[in-house]
Amino acid sequence: MIKNGLIEAAIDFEANQERFEAAFKLAENHAKYKMPEVHLKYALHLEDENRYKEAEEEFIKANKP
């Protein structure tokens, strides 16, 4: 996907599949501007799991306190 210029789609796909480690890695290596979006999706995931302290930290990293 990277070769074909679909890095944004790959990052979104990984995050939507709740494979956040892969999404963070792709964003860090290929599209740093997508990091806040991945942090936000991860924060929402953590919030759904009632892991509020961790979710709060991710919301801050996403610039969505």
PDB file of N, CA, C, O and CB in Angstrom:
ATOM      1  N   MET A   1       0.823  -1.194   0.000  1.00  0.00           N
ATOM      2  CA  MET A   1       0.000   0.000   0.000  1.00  0.00           C
ATOM      3  C   MET A   1       0.869   1.260   0.000  1.00  0.00           C
ATOM      4  O   MET A   1       0.507   2.280  -0.588  1.00  0.00           O
ATOM      5  CB  MET A   1      -0.937  -0.003   1.209  1.00  0.00           C
ATOM      6  N   ILE A   2       2.012   1.170   0.666  1.00  0.00           N
ATOM      7  CA  ILE A   2       2.900   2.324   0.730  1.00  0.00           C
ATOM      8  C   ILE A   2       3.398   2.677  -0.668  1.00  0.00           C
ATOM      9  O   ILE A   2       3.447   3.849  -1.041  1.00  0.00           O
ATOM     10  CB  ILE A   2       4.088   2.047   1.675  1.00  0.00           C
ATOM     11  N   LYS A   3       3.767   1.659  -1.433  1.00  0.00           N
ATOM     12  CA  LYS A   3       4.259   1.864  -2.792  1.00  0.00           C
ATOM     13  C   LYS A   3       3.242   2.607  -3.657  1.00  0.00           C
ATOM     14  O   LYS A   3       3.612   3.423  -4.501  1.00  0.00           O
ATOM     15  CB  LYS A   3       4.602   0.525  -3.431  1.00  0.00           C
ATOM     16  N   ASN A   4       1.987   2.324  -3.444  1.00  0.00           N
ATOM     17  CA  ASN A   4       0.927   2.888  -4.278  1.00  0.00           C
ATOM     18  C   ASN A   4       0.363   4.191  -3.729  1.00  0.00           C
ATOM     19  O   ASN A   4      -0.660   4.674  -4.214  1.00  0.00           O
ATOM     20  CB  ASN A   4      -0.184   1.891  -4.429  1.00  0.00           C
ATOM     21  N   GLY A   5       1.017   4.764  -2.725  1.00  0.00           N
ATOM     22  CA  GLY A   5       0.572   6.037  -2.177  1.00  0.00           C
ATOM     23  C   GLY A   5      -0.679   5.929  -1.328  1.00  0.00           C
ATOM     24  O   GLY A   5      -1.437   6.891  -1.207  1.00  0.00           O
ATOM     25  N   LEU A   6      -0.894   4.775  -0.747  1.00  0.00           N
ATOM     26  CA  LEU A   6      -2.097   4.556   0.050  1.00  0.00           C
ATOM     27  C   LEU A   6      -1.780   4.466   1.543  1.00  0.00           C
ATOM     28  O   LEU A   6      -2.450   3.743   2.281  1.00  0.00           O
ATOM     29  CB  LEU A   6      -2.803   3.287  -0.408  1.00  0.00           C
ATOM     30  N   ILE A   7      -0.775   5.188   1.978  1.00  0.00           N
ATOM     31  CA  ILE A   7      -0.364   5.105   3.374  1.00  0.00           C
ATOM     32  C   ILE A   7      -1.471   5.574   4.314  1.00  0.00           C
ATOM     33  O   ILE A   7      -1.669   4.988   5.378  1.00  0.00           O
ATOM     34  CB  ILE A   7       0.895   5.930   3.600  1.00  0.00           C
ATOM     35  N   GLU A   8      -2.194   6.629   3.929  1.00  0.00           N
ATOM     36  CA  GLU A   8      -3.288   7.106   4.783  1.00  0.00           C
ATOM     37  C   GLU A   8      -4.350   6.023   4.951  1.00  0.00           C
ATOM     38  O   GLU A   8      -4.859   5.809   6.051  1.00  0.00           O
ATOM     39  CB  GLU A   8      -3.921   8.384   4.192  1.00  0.00           C
ATOM     40  N   ALA A   9      -4.674   5.352   3.869  1.00  0.00           N
ATOM     41  CA  ALA A   9      -5.665   4.277   3.928  1.00  0.00           C
ATOM     42  C   ALA A   9      -5.163   3.130   4.800  1.00  0.00           C
ATOM     43  O   ALA A   9      -5.936   2.531   5.548  1.00  0.00           O
ATOM     44  CB  ALA A   9      -5.993   3.765   2.512  1.00  0.00           C
ATOM     45  N   ALA A  10      -3.882   2.826   4.705  1.00  0.00           N
ATOM     46  CA  ALA A  10      -3.308   1.754   5.519  1.00  0.00           C
ATOM     47  C   ALA A  10      -3.370   2.100   7.004  1.00  0.00           C
ATOM     48  O   ALA A  10      -3.706   1.252   7.831  1.00  0.00           O
ATOM     49  CB  ALA A  10      -1.856   1.483   5.101  1.00  0.00           C
ATOM     50  N   ILE A  11      -3.046   3.340   7.337  1.00  0.00           N
ATOM     51  CA  ILE A  11      -3.095   3.780   8.733  1.00  0.00           C
ATOM     52  C   ILE A  11      -4.531   3.726   9.247  1.00  0.00           C
ATOM     53  O   ILE A  11      -4.784   3.218  10.339  1.00  0.00           O
ATOM     54  CB  ILE A  11      -2.522   5.213   8.878  1.00  0.00           C
ATOM     55  N   ASP A  12      -5.455   4.242   8.470  1.00  0.00           N
ATOM     56  CA  ASP A  12      -6.867   4.215   8.876  1.00  0.00           C
ATOM     57  C   ASP A  12      -7.368   2.783   9.042  1.00  0.00           C
ATOM     58  O   ASP A  12      -8.089   2.479   9.993  1.00  0.00           O
ATOM     59  CB  ASP A  12      -7.733   4.955   7.846  1.00  0.00           C
ATOM     60  N   PHE A  13      -6.989   1.918   8.127  1.00  0.00           N
ATOM     61  CA  PHE A  13      -7.408   0.524   8.201  1.00  0.00           C
ATOM     62  C   PHE A  13      -6.913  -0.121   9.483  1.00  0.00           C
ATOM     63  O   PHE A  13      -7.685  -0.754  10.204  1.00  0.00           O
ATOM     64  CB  PHE A  13      -6.900  -0.255   6.989  1.00  0.00           C
ATOM     65  N   GLU A  14      -5.614   0.040   9.773  1.00  0.00           N
ATOM     66  CA  GLU A  14      -5.050  -0.557  10.985  1.00  0.00           C
ATOM     67  C   GLU A  14      -5.741  -0.017  12.237  1.00  0.00           C
ATOM     68  O   GLU A  14      -6.066  -0.788  13.140  1.00  0.00           O
ATOM     69  CB  GLU A  14      -3.538  -0.289  11.060  1.00  0.00           C
ATOM     70  N   ALA A  15      -5.967   1.280  12.302  1.00  0.00           N
ATOM     71  CA  ALA A  15      -6.619   1.875  13.474  1.00  0.00           C
ATOM     72  C   ALA A  15      -8.059   1.387  13.602  1.00  0.00           C
ATOM     73  O   ALA A  15      -8.521   1.096  14.706  1.00  0.00           O
ATOM     74  CB  ALA A  15      -6.589   3.410  13.387  1.00  0.00           C
ATOM     75  N   ASN A  16      -8.765   1.299  12.486  1.00  0.00           N
ATOM     76  CA  ASN A  16     -10.152   0.842  12.530  1.00  0.00           C
ATOM     77  C   ASN A  16     -10.261  -0.628  12.914  1.00  0.00           C
ATOM     78  O   ASN A  16     -11.286  -1.060  13.441  1.00  0.00           O
ATOM     79  CB  ASN A  16     -10.815   1.068  11.188  1.00  0.00           C
ATOM     80  N   GLN A  17      -9.212  -1.394  12.653  1.00  0.00           N
ATOM     81  CA  GLN A  17      -9.186  -2.803  13.056  1.00  0.00           C
ATOM     82  C   GLN A  17      -8.641  -2.971  14.477  1.00  0.00           C
ATOM     83  O   GLN A  17      -8.437  -4.091  14.944  1.00  0.00           O
ATOM     84  CB  GLN A  17      -8.339  -3.619  12.071  1.00  0.00           C
ATOM     85  N   GLU A  18      -8.411  -1.849  15.152  1.00  0.00           N
ATOM     86  CA  GLU A  18      -7.883  -1.801  16.511  1.00  0.00           C
ATOM     87  C   GLU A  18      -6.491  -2.421  16.615  1.00  0.00           C
ATOM     88  O   GLU A  18      -6.127  -2.998  17.639  1.00  0.00           O
ATOM     89  CB  GLU A  18      -8.830  -2.509  17.458  1.00  0.00           C
ATOM     90  N   ARG A  19      -5.728  -2.292  15.541  1.00  0.00           N
ATOM     91  CA  ARG A  19      -4.316  -2.694  15.543  1.00  0.00           C
ATOM     92  C   ARG A  19      -3.502  -1.406  15.653  1.00  0.00           C
ATOM     93  O   ARG A  19      -2.859  -0.954  14.705  1.00  0.00           O
ATOM     94  CB  ARG A  19      -3.927  -3.529  14.235  1.00  0.00           C
ATOM     95  N   PHE A  20      -3.562  -0.846  16.851  1.00  0.00           N
ATOM     96  CA  PHE A  20      -3.004   0.483  17.074  1.00  0.00           C
ATOM     97  C   PHE A  20      -1.485   0.511  16.999  1.00  0.00           C
ATOM     98  O   PHE A  20      -0.908   1.503  16.555  1.00  0.00           O
ATOM     99  CB  PHE A  20      -3.447   1.000  18.410  1.00  0.00           C
ATOM    100  N   GLU A  21      -0.837  -0.547  17.418  1.00  0.00           N
ATOM    101  CA  GLU A  21       0.626  -0.579  17.337  1.00  0.00           C
ATOM    102  C   GLU A  21       1.077  -0.422  15.879  1.00  0.00           C
ATOM    103  O   GLU A  21       2.000   0.340  15.591  1.00  0.00           O
ATOM    104  CB  GLU A  21       1.179  -1.903  17.937  1.00  0.00           C
ATOM    105  N   ALA A  22       0.434  -1.131  14.982  1.00  0.00           N
ATOM    106  CA  ALA A  22       0.770  -1.039  13.554  1.00  0.00           C
ATOM    107  C   ALA A  22       0.417   0.346  13.011  1.00  0.00           C
ATOM    108  O   ALA A  22       1.169   0.916  12.220  1.00  0.00           O
ATOM    109  CB  ALA A  22       0.028  -2.135  12.747  1.00  0.00           C
ATOM    110  N   ALA A  23      -0.719   0.882  13.432  1.00  0.00           N
ATOM    111  CA  ALA A  23      -1.134   2.210  12.969  1.00  0.00           C
ATOM    112  C   ALA A  23      -0.144   3.279  13.426  1.00  0.00           C
ATOM    113  O   ALA A  23       0.232   4.158  12.651  1.00  0.00           O
ATOM    114  CB  ALA A  23      -2.546   2.544  13.482  1.00  0.00           C
ATOM    115  N   PHE A  24       0.275   3.197  14.692  1.00  0.00           N
ATOM    116  CA  PHE A  24       1.254   4.162  15.201  1.00  0.00           C
ATOM    117  C   PHE A  24       2.582   4.040  14.453  1.00  0.00           C
ATOM    118  O   PHE A  24       3.205   5.049  14.122  1.00  0.00           O
ATOM    119  CB  PHE A  24       1.478   3.955  16.711  1.00  0.00           C
ATOM    120  N   LYS A  25       3.005   2.826  14.192  1.00  0.00           N
ATOM    121  CA  LYS A  25       4.278   2.609  13.498  1.00  0.00           C
ATOM    122  C   LYS A  25       4.232   3.178  12.079  1.00  0.00           C
ATOM    123  O   LYS A  25       5.163   3.859  11.651  1.00  0.00           O
ATOM    124  CB  LYS A  25       4.617   1.108  13.455  1.00  0.00           C
ATOM    125  N   LEU A  26       3.159   2.899  11.359  1.00  0.00           N
ATOM    126  CA  LEU A  26       3.018   3.432  10.004  1.00  0.00           C
ATOM    127  C   LEU A  26       2.991   4.956  10.012  1.00  0.00           C
ATOM    128  O   LEU A  26       3.655   5.602   9.202  1.00  0.00           O
ATOM    129  CB  LEU A  26       1.747   2.889   9.347  1.00  0.00           C
ATOM    130  N   ALA A  27       2.225   5.517  10.922  1.00  0.00           N
ATOM    131  CA  ALA A  27       2.122   6.973  10.989  1.00  0.00           C
ATOM    132  C   ALA A  27       3.465   7.602  11.355  1.00  0.00           C
ATOM    133  O   ALA A  27       3.861   8.615  10.778  1.00  0.00           O
ATOM    134  CB  ALA A  27       1.051   7.386  12.008  1.00  0.00           C
ATOM    135  N   GLU A  28       4.147   7.010  12.295  1.00  0.00           N
ATOM    136  CA  GLU A  28       5.438   7.549  12.727  1.00  0.00           C
ATOM    137  C   GLU A  28       6.460   7.514  11.595  1.00  0.00           C
ATOM    138  O   GLU A  28       7.243   8.450  11.434  1.00  0.00           O
ATOM    139  CB  GLU A  28       5.966   6.766  13.933  1.00  0.00           C
ATOM    140  N   ASN A  29       6.455   6.454  10.822  1.00  0.00           N
ATOM    141  CA  ASN A  29       7.460   6.283   9.771  1.00  0.00           C
ATOM    142  C   ASN A  29       7.114   6.950   8.447  1.00  0.00           C
ATOM    143  O   ASN A  29       8.009   7.279   7.668  1.00  0.00           O
ATOM    144  CB  ASN A  29       7.678   4.837   9.533  1.00  0.00           C
ATOM    145  N   HIS A  30       5.812   7.155   8.179  1.00  0.00           N
ATOM    146  CA  HIS A  30       5.430   7.604   6.844  1.00  0.00           C
ATOM    147  C   HIS A  30       4.512   8.821   6.795  1.00  0.00           C
ATOM    148  O   HIS A  30       4.449   9.496   5.768  1.00  0.00           O
ATOM    149  CB  HIS A  30       4.775   6.498   6.142  1.00  0.00           C
ATOM    150  N   ALA A  31       3.805   9.115   7.873  1.00  0.00           N
ATOM    151  CA  ALA A  31       2.838  10.221   7.836  1.00  0.00           C
ATOM    152  C   ALA A  31       2.621  10.761   9.244  1.00  0.00           C
ATOM    153  O   ALA A  31       1.577  10.529   9.854  1.00  0.00           O
ATOM    154  CB  ALA A  31       1.488   9.760   7.218  1.00  0.00           C
ATOM    155  N   LYS A  32       3.611  11.477   9.750  1.00  0.00           N
ATOM    156  CA  LYS A  32       3.545  11.979  11.127  1.00  0.00           C
ATOM    157  C   LYS A  32       2.301  12.838  11.381  1.00  0.00           C
ATOM    158  O   LYS A  32       1.807  12.896  12.507  1.00  0.00           O
ATOM    159  CB  LYS A  32       4.795  12.788  11.442  1.00  0.00           C
ATOM    160  N   TYR A  33       1.800  13.497  10.350  1.00  0.00           N
ATOM    161  CA  TYR A  33       0.611  14.337  10.515  1.00  0.00           C
ATOM    162  C   TYR A  33      -0.631  13.521  10.886  1.00  0.00           C
ATOM    163  O   TYR A  33      -1.630  14.095  11.320  1.00  0.00           O
ATOM    164  CB  TYR A  33       0.348  15.117   9.235  1.00  0.00           C
ATOM    165  N   LYS A  34      -0.588  12.201  10.725  1.00  0.00           N
ATOM    166  CA  LYS A  34      -1.716  11.344  11.087  1.00  0.00           C
ATOM    167  C   LYS A  34      -1.672  10.895  12.545  1.00  0.00           C
ATOM    168  O   LYS A  34      -2.623  10.281  13.029  1.00  0.00           O
ATOM    169  CB  LYS A  34      -1.747  10.132  10.187  1.00  0.00           C
ATOM    170  N   MET A  35      -0.582  11.193  13.250  1.00  0.00           N
ATOM    171  CA  MET A  35      -0.441  10.736  14.631  1.00  0.00           C
ATOM    172  C   MET A  35      -1.586  11.186  15.535  1.00  0.00           C
ATOM    173  O   MET A  35      -2.120  10.361  16.276  1.00  0.00           O
ATOM    174  CB  MET A  35       0.860  11.228  15.195  1.00  0.00           C
ATOM    175  N   PRO A  36      -1.988  12.466  15.508  1.00  0.00           N
ATOM    176  CA  PRO A  36      -3.095  12.867  16.388  1.00  0.00           C
ATOM    177  C   PRO A  36      -4.380  12.077  16.120  1.00  0.00           C
ATOM    178  O   PRO A  36      -5.119  11.756  17.050  1.00  0.00           O
ATOM    179  CB  PRO A  36      -3.372  14.354  16.223  1.00  0.00           C
ATOM    180  N   GLU A  37      -4.638  11.771  14.876  1.00  0.00           N
ATOM    181  CA  GLU A  37      -5.843  11.006  14.535  1.00  0.00           C
ATOM    182  C   GLU A  37      -5.777   9.589  15.113  1.00  0.00           C
ATOM    183  O   GLU A  37      -6.776   9.071  15.611  1.00  0.00           O
ATOM    184  CB  GLU A  37      -6.023  10.945  13.005  1.00  0.00           C
ATOM    185  N   VAL A  38      -4.610   8.975  15.043  1.00  0.00           N
ATOM    186  CA  VAL A  38      -4.444   7.629  15.603  1.00  0.00           C
ATOM    187  C   VAL A  38      -4.560   7.681  17.125  1.00  0.00           C
ATOM    188  O   VAL A  38      -5.175   6.806  17.734  1.00  0.00           O
ATOM    189  CB  VAL A  38      -3.075   7.021  15.183  1.00  0.00           C
ATOM    190  N   HIS A  39      -3.971   8.707  17.738  1.00  0.00           N
ATOM    191  CA  HIS A  39      -4.100   8.862  19.193  1.00  0.00           C
ATOM    192  C   HIS A  39      -5.568   9.023  19.584  1.00  0.00           C
ATOM    193  O   HIS A  39      -6.005   8.470  20.594  1.00  0.00           O
ATOM    194  CB  HIS A  39      -3.279  10.079  19.689  1.00  0.00           C
ATOM    195  N   LEU A  40      -6.322   9.768  18.800  1.00  0.00           N
ATOM    196  CA  LEU A  40      -7.738   9.965  19.101  1.00  0.00           C
ATOM    197  C   LEU A  40      -8.509   8.646  19.015  1.00  0.00           C
ATOM    198  O   LEU A  40      -9.312   8.337  19.896  1.00  0.00           O
ATOM    199  CB  LEU A  40      -8.348  10.998  18.141  1.00  0.00           C
ATOM    200  N   LYS A  41      -8.273   7.882  17.974  1.00  0.00           N
ATOM    201  CA  LYS A  41      -8.965   6.594  17.828  1.00  0.00           C
ATOM    202  C   LYS A  41      -8.588   5.652  18.966  1.00  0.00           C
ATOM    203  O   LYS A  41      -9.429   4.911  19.476  1.00  0.00           O
ATOM    204  CB  LYS A  41      -8.629   5.944  16.466  1.00  0.00           C
ATOM    205  N   TYR A  42      -7.321   5.687  19.357  1.00  0.00           N
ATOM    206  CA  TYR A  42      -6.880   4.853  20.465  1.00  0.00           C
ATOM    207  C   TYR A  42      -7.518   5.317  21.771  1.00  0.00           C
ATOM    208  O   TYR A  42      -7.916   4.489  22.591  1.00  0.00           O
ATOM    209  CB  TYR A  42      -5.351   4.876  20.580  1.00  0.00           C
ATOM    210  N   ALA A  43      -7.618   6.611  21.970  1.00  0.00           N
ATOM    211  CA  ALA A  43      -8.257   7.153  23.173  1.00  0.00           C
ATOM    212  C   ALA A  43      -9.706   6.706  23.264  1.00  0.00           C
ATOM    213  O   ALA A  43     -10.172   6.308  24.332  1.00  0.00           O
ATOM    214  CB  ALA A  43      -8.179   8.685  23.184  1.00  0.00           C
ATOM    215  N   LEU A  44     -10.412   6.770  22.160  1.00  0.00           N
ATOM    216  CA  LEU A  44     -11.809   6.343  22.149  1.00  0.00           C
ATOM    217  C   LEU A  44     -11.936   4.852  22.455  1.00  0.00           C
ATOM    218  O   LEU A  44     -12.858   4.423  23.150  1.00  0.00           O
ATOM    219  CB  LEU A  44     -12.447   6.656  20.795  1.00  0.00           C
ATOM    220  N   HIS A  45     -11.007   4.083  21.931  1.00  0.00           N
ATOM    221  CA  HIS A  45     -10.980   2.641  22.216  1.00  0.00           C
ATOM    222  C   HIS A  45     -10.756   2.389  23.713  1.00  0.00           C
ATOM    223  O   HIS A  45     -11.458   1.586  24.327  1.00  0.00           O
ATOM    224  CB  HIS A  45      -9.871   1.944  21.384  1.00  0.00           C
ATOM    225  N   LEU A  46      -9.776   3.083  24.286  1.00  0.00           N
ATOM    226  CA  LEU A  46      -9.497   2.922  25.710  1.00  0.00           C
ATOM    227  C   LEU A  46     -10.688   3.352  26.557  1.00  0.00           C
ATOM    228  O   LEU A  46     -10.999   2.721  27.567  1.00  0.00           O
ATOM    229  CB  LEU A  46      -8.259   3.724  26.102  1.00  0.00           C
ATOM    230  N   GLU A  47     -11.341   4.409  26.150  1.00  0.00           N
ATOM    231  CA  GLU A  47     -12.516   4.886  26.878  1.00  0.00           C
ATOM    232  C   GLU A  47     -13.627   3.835  26.865  1.00  0.00           C
ATOM    233  O   GLU A  47     -14.297   3.617  27.874  1.00  0.00           O
ATOM    234  CB  GLU A  47     -13.025   6.206  26.269  1.00  0.00           C
ATOM    235  N   ASP A  48     -13.813   3.193  25.721  1.00  0.00           N
ATOM    236  CA  ASP A  48     -14.821   2.122  25.628  1.00  0.00           C
ATOM    237  C   ASP A  48     -14.505   0.961  26.558  1.00  0.00           C
ATOM    238  O   ASP A  48     -15.407   0.256  27.012  1.00  0.00           O
ATOM    239  CB  ASP A  48     -14.920   1.614  24.194  1.00  0.00           C
ATOM    240  N   GLU A  49     -13.224   0.765  26.839  1.00  0.00           N
ATOM    241  CA  GLU A  49     -12.804  -0.308  27.742  1.00  0.00           C
ATOM    242  C   GLU A  49     -12.706   0.153  29.196  1.00  0.00           C
ATOM    243  O   GLU A  49     -12.189  -0.568  30.050  1.00  0.00           O
ATOM    244  CB  GLU A  49     -11.466  -0.863  27.295  1.00  0.00           C
ATOM    245  N   ASN A  50     -13.210   1.362  29.471  1.00  0.00           N
ATOM    246  CA  ASN A  50     -13.201   1.940  30.819  1.00  0.00           C
ATOM    247  C   ASN A  50     -11.790   2.128  31.374  1.00  0.00           C
ATOM    248  O   ASN A  50     -11.581   2.064  32.586  1.00  0.00           O
ATOM    249  CB  ASN A  50     -13.998   1.062  31.759  1.00  0.00           C
ATOM    250  N   ARG A  51     -10.846   2.354  30.502  1.00  0.00           N
ATOM    251  CA  ARG A  51      -9.463   2.627  30.904  1.00  0.00           C
ATOM    252  C   ARG A  51      -9.254   4.135  30.774  1.00  0.00           C
ATOM    253  O   ARG A  51      -8.550   4.619  29.887  1.00  0.00           O
ATOM    254  CB  ARG A  51      -8.416   1.813  30.020  1.00  0.00           C
ATOM    255  N   TYR A  52      -9.893   4.853  31.692  1.00  0.00           N
ATOM    256  CA  TYR A  52     -10.025   6.303  31.576  1.00  0.00           C
ATOM    257  C   TYR A  52      -8.703   7.067  31.736  1.00  0.00           C
ATOM    258  O   TYR A  52      -8.480   8.059  31.043  1.00  0.00           O
ATOM    259  CB  TYR A  52     -11.001   6.791  32.598  1.00  0.00           C
ATOM    260  N   LYS A  53      -7.842   6.623  32.625  1.00  0.00           N
ATOM    261  CA  LYS A  53      -6.572   7.322  32.823  1.00  0.00           C
ATOM    262  C   LYS A  53      -5.733   7.256  31.546  1.00  0.00           C
ATOM    263  O   LYS A  53      -5.186   8.265  31.101  1.00  0.00           O
ATOM    264  CB  LYS A  53      -5.791   6.712  34.016  1.00  0.00           C
ATOM    265  N   GLU A  54      -5.641   6.073  30.969  1.00  0.00           N
ATOM    266  CA  GLU A  54      -4.889   5.913  29.724  1.00  0.00           C
ATOM    267  C   GLU A  54      -5.561   6.680  28.585  1.00  0.00           C
ATOM    268  O   GLU A  54      -4.887   7.284  27.751  1.00  0.00           O
ATOM    269  CB  GLU A  54      -4.763   4.420  29.359  1.00  0.00           C
ATOM    270  N   ALA A  55      -6.881   6.650  28.558  1.00  0.00           N
ATOM    271  CA  ALA A  55      -7.625   7.368  27.520  1.00  0.00           C
ATOM    272  C   ALA A  55      -7.365   8.864  27.619  1.00  0.00           C
ATOM    273  O   ALA A  55      -7.194   9.543  26.606  1.00  0.00           O
ATOM    274  CB  ALA A  55      -9.135   7.080  27.634  1.00  0.00           C
ATOM    275  N   GLU A  56      -7.337   9.371  28.842  1.00  0.00           N
ATOM    276  CA  GLU A  56      -7.075  10.798  29.050  1.00  0.00           C
ATOM    277  C   GLU A  56      -5.725  11.199  28.458  1.00  0.00           C
ATOM    278  O   GLU A  56      -5.605  12.236  27.807  1.00  0.00           O
ATOM    279  CB  GLU A  56      -7.116  11.139  30.550  1.00  0.00           C
ATOM    280  N   GLU A  57      -4.718  10.370  28.690  1.00  0.00           N
ATOM    281  CA  GLU A  57      -3.385  10.650  28.151  1.00  0.00           C
ATOM    282  C   GLU A  57      -3.391  10.663  26.627  1.00  0.00           C
ATOM    283  O   GLU A  57      -2.733  11.496  26.005  1.00  0.00           O
ATOM    284  CB  GLU A  57      -2.379   9.616  28.658  1.00  0.00           C
ATOM    285  N   GLU A  58      -4.127   9.749  26.036  1.00  0.00           N
ATOM    286  CA  GLU A  58      -4.199   9.684  24.575  1.00  0.00           C
ATOM    287  C   GLU A  58      -4.976  10.873  24.005  1.00  0.00           C
ATOM    288  O   GLU A  58      -4.619  11.401  22.953  1.00  0.00           O
ATOM    289  CB  GLU A  58      -4.855   8.367  24.132  1.00  0.00           C
ATOM    290  N   PHE A  59      -6.029  11.290  24.693  1.00  0.00           N
ATOM    291  CA  PHE A  59      -6.764  12.483  24.247  1.00  0.00           C
ATOM    292  C   PHE A  59      -5.845  13.711  24.226  1.00  0.00           C
ATOM    293  O   PHE A  59      -5.912  14.535  23.314  1.00  0.00           O
ATOM    294  CB  PHE A  59      -7.982  12.745  25.169  1.00  0.00           C
ATOM    295  N   ILE A  60      -5.003  13.813  25.229  1.00  0.00           N
ATOM    296  CA  ILE A  60      -4.063  14.940  25.287  1.00  0.00           C
ATOM    297  C   ILE A  60      -3.079  14.856  24.131  1.00  0.00           C
ATOM    298  O   ILE A  60      -2.782  15.871  23.500  1.00  0.00           O
ATOM    299  CB  ILE A  60      -3.304  14.960  26.636  1.00  0.00           C
ATOM    300  N   LYS A  61      -2.565  13.654  23.841  1.00  0.00           N
ATOM    301  CA  LYS A  61      -1.640  13.484  22.719  1.00  0.00           C
ATOM    302  C   LYS A  61      -2.320  13.792  21.382  1.00  0.00           C
ATOM    303  O   LYS A  61      -1.661  14.175  20.415  1.00  0.00           O
ATOM    304  CB  LYS A  61      -1.082  12.055  22.707  1.00  0.00           C
ATOM    305  N   ALA A  62      -3.630  13.622  21.340  1.00  0.00           N
ATOM    306  CA  ALA A  62      -4.385  13.904  20.117  1.00  0.00           C
ATOM    307  C   ALA A  62      -4.792  15.376  20.033  1.00  0.00           C
ATOM    308  O   ALA A  62      -5.474  15.790  19.094  1.00  0.00           O
ATOM    309  CB  ALA A  62      -5.630  13.015  20.048  1.00  0.00           C
ATOM    310  N   ASN A  63      -4.365  16.162  21.028  1.00  0.00           N
ATOM    311  CA  ASN A  63      -4.753  17.584  21.111  1.00  0.00           C
ATOM    312  C   ASN A  63      -6.263  17.745  21.238  1.00  0.00           C
ATOM    313  O   ASN A  63      -6.847  18.684  20.697  1.00  0.00           O
ATOM    314  CB  ASN A  63      -4.253  18.349  19.875  1.00  0.00           C
ATOM    315  N   LYS A  64      -6.886  16.815  21.960  1.00  0.00           N
ATOM    316  CA  LYS A  64      -8.321  16.848  22.212  1.00  0.00           C
ATOM    317  C   LYS A  64      -8.589  16.636  23.701  1.00  0.00           C
ATOM    318  O   LYS A  64      -9.254  15.669  24.074  1.00  0.00           O
ATOM    319  CB  LYS A  64      -9.050  15.777  21.369  1.00  0.00           C
ATOM    320  N   PRO A  65      -8.080  17.531  24.558  1.00  0.00           N
ATOM    321  CA  PRO A  65      -8.263  17.321  25.998  1.00  0.00           C
ATOM    322  C   PRO A  65      -9.729  17.448  26.427  1.00  0.00           C
ATOM    323  O   PRO A  65     -10.042  17.298  27.608  1.00  0.00           O
ATOM    324  CB  PRO A  65      -7.415  18.318  26.776  1.00  0.00           C
TER     325      PRO A  65
END
